[in-house]
């Protein structure tokens, strides 16, 4: 297949990650960038060896030099510019979160359907082979019956960083909770009810956020995210006879193995550990920093070129937004919230 020509609508954040990760891609070329400051766009294009730069997002969307667009703007602008890109005939990957409400997520995919274009929420870790391996092990019963999931994503972000600004769609849940919730849903489905607590500073966004979720089939899940605490990432999947510990679950840097802890012999049943190779044939290049971002764009580019469909579309993105909305309602009211369709 011919390479897909990608354009970038940028204000910062994960745009740089996408550029670094896709430098060696065989499916995707980032050829254009748009910024609301033409000089910033020019410098960005120059720094990343991109052929085209534009001083407005609309100019890039009107360009015949671009097949697909990565929307990497402030979260509050994601849905609006995803819709504009789709209506301009471009395929779209939207940096997480795709939308700030289920209604906006539906509007984005209505535009995708009308345009006959692909739209994907950019939750990149789901395209990495370590999560495919973990899902296979769980589905095959390696850990017995699934009973509990724990996920965490915390960081120490500068006070003026846009992802801490509620007016721009920031806050711990909408920034980092997208990862933890998507992972829980990948393995356990849609929560039946949720309870969440949050910590805010000076009336701003939720900087620290934790939640308990009741999942189908008697599975319990918990997650914590934070924007003002020591950096930490964790993901564990626990069953009746075993546990999976997934290393660096969200950015998947230098990942070689998943840790499998199997129930040991009586009387205490102390676990017996085993390391299961994620990429034994070396097909995915899992030692490359941020290779997970390349895997995401490769998957979308292959789908654009007529290859396998990307498994995460409308239903997944709308459900994610719906559960996020329930979590925010729970934390705001300090109450259990039922998750309804």
Secondary structure, DSSP 8 states (H G I E B T S, - for coil): ---EEEEEEESSTTHHHHHHHGGG-SSEEEEEEE-SSHHHHHHHHHHTT-SEEESSHHHHHT-TT-SEEEEES-GGGHHHHHHHHHHTT-EEEEES-S-SSHHHHHHHHHHHHHHT--EEEE-GGGGSHHHHHHHHHHHTTTTSSEEEEEEEEEEE--TT-GGG-GGGT-SHIIIIIHHHHHHHHHHH-S-SEEEEEEEESTT--EEEEEEEEE-GGG-EEEEEEESEEEEEEEEEEEESSEEEE-TTTTT-TT--EEEEEE---TTT---EEEEEES-TT--S-TTSTTHHHHHHHHHHHHHHTTSS--S--HHHHHHHHHHHHHHHHHHHHTS-EE---
